[in-house]
Amino acid sequence: MNDKKTPLWLDSAHKTEERVEALIQEMTVEECVLQLLQVRVDNVTPELLKGGVGSVILAASATAGNDAQEQSSAKQVDDLQRVAVDESRLGIPFVTGRDVIHGHNTVFPVPLGQAAAWDPELVEQGCRVSAVEASADGIHWTFSPMVDICRDPRWGRIMEGYGESPHLMSVLGAAAVRGYQTDDPSAEDAIAACAKHFAGYGAAEGGRDYNSTEITRSTLEDVYLPPFEALVEAGCLTFMSSFNEIDGVSSAANPLLLTDILRKRWGFSGFVVTDWDAVRELLNHGIAEDGAEAAEKCLNAGADMNMVDFLYGKHLASLLEEGRIKEETLRESVRRILRVKVDIGLFDRPYTGLRTVDRSSHKQLAREAAARCSVLLKNEGVLPLASTECVAVLGPMATATQELFGSWTLDGIPSEVISLLDALKEVAPERNFRYADWGDASGMDTAAVGSDCILLVLGETPSRSGEAHSVGDPMLPPGQADMLEQMLRFGKPVILLVIAGRPLVLPEAAQRCAAILYSFHPGSEGGRGLADVLVGVSEPEGRLPVTLPRSAGQIPIYHDHKPTGRPTNEYHRAPGEGGGMRLIDQPGSPLYRFGFGLGYSEFRVGIPLVCSASVEQGIMLEVEVENTGSCKGSTVVQAYTRIPVAERSQPVRRLSAFHRVRLDTGETCQVRLHLHPRELSYTHLDGEKRTDPGTVHVWVGQHCSDGTLLEVELA
Ligand code: BGC
């Protein structure tokens, strides 16, 4: 750029809209088209940079979560950016995007694990740390959070979202956006968030990745869309369209989603990026004849930025000449992208430079997160471990290091991770831990026989979950159930620790364990965090953000199912309790319910008092909570609702509010829960979503089948 006078769009004294308009006026059609392209970092050329390419994706393969990637580096980005800024006609910086999914250098538990903490503050803090670290490496924009509701543990990407409940997903997704973007997305250490995958990707049939979905309009509106709407309200700057089709239309080309709902109804003013190759995939879906038609459909539907397949670059100019797209549509997409670039401060500070980040507090937070996200499913008094005991620490995950990261860890530092076994020795050096390699059967037997109890650490490596890594049988990997059987034979208490990327169907033998602790991949400080829990330095605070089925045949199984004409409501009943059965070969209740988890203390949740109830304000409840256990601890007070009579059949219970409390032993407190009117609304037969006056059933307890029924009248 040789302009003597500073152009208006480079002058931060002007408002975003003025800057964007001034710039748009100057742009040629070719420059507009380039602005809509996102190219792979390994495909970026000086020509593209000088022409004014919109974005560079810092990934070199289609399933970055499971393939090794180059580390991101500020220097590499700055070097490319210099060409874009100094050598292009208008000096527009490109925006870099990368999958910073659950941490950057410091890796936090996978999102499903974070969800188990039921604590928006923890999610926000983790995403804040991610933003601080990622921005120092030249990353402007993360493709996170993923807020795809998932009711199927076979789907490999279940680890990447916050579980099965629209309410929990909405609250935690919004917290993630706050953490990444802060109140000031232009801050040096903030990064733009991306709500993905819009929409319905988690409903892939049979859990098979990229599969078609069957989602009715009311289920779309009431189950899959609310978390996305919550992210718009939280100010999320960008959206990513999903791969799947709904009702025959791929999301990248779905005007209902990308324009009518997202823009017109929710007022989203940021931009939409298509997922990797998704424009081209219209050909595979069979809804475009060629690349030109695919590009035409996607742009006209409202997809602004074209991730990697380059079809916008190839075809938009000629589509414009042929009148198949309008220039205003093209410019409107450019406008949306430029608006975000201005708002994140890219024009004012295009380079990252050399920044050092002090990560000491980050590691501590990751350690606390790993501990707090673990879910104690069963405990016959064996946890925390007694200090005098000799413990055999066995199983394939006991010495796992990098595997603790989980899928979608592009920039974690493997050399920083220590295993659970080493962490136990570090946390409790005076204690007696006996280890034998899991390949050495007789060594394991000897360690087991010579110990007071057995800590068996089983689970999945990260490559058994994540994108394109779904499984047909969500069981423990081959051989592990046998290993458990073998260990149970010694008659010693067995503590089963599962470290996995999904809710696994646990073998029958798990019932015979003295304790079960479940951790979704816990991140770089996972070894230490879990060791803290096992020895009692920390409490396992997790509550299940998804249902744990008894068998693969129960899938899909989730707490907010509908009642049916011959209701059994088995999910919420204990096995053996009367009523019809939906399956004759097994109970209808899951192995562990949504919202369930034990701590090291015990809590009493009283009968809630209804403070107010109205269609406009929702329901305000107050409930007394008491720590009745023998140590300080924490629980999650959860409110569930049902609309018993509606135009459309409504879920038998759905999570509508929650609050985490921490109390000393014997201490009580009053918890206020606000059930927002939107939690009491549904999509009526006329297509409108609203809250009606009338009776609402409410339960308040410590998991989804807990609590006494309360009938509340909404006036
Ligand atoms: C995934 C997205 C990801 C993108 C970029 C796609 O394959 O579905 O979630 O953000 O790749 O790596």
Residues whose N, C-alpha, C, O or C-beta is under 5 A from the ligand:
A	BS01	BGC	A59 S61 A62 T63 A64 D99 F143 D275 W276
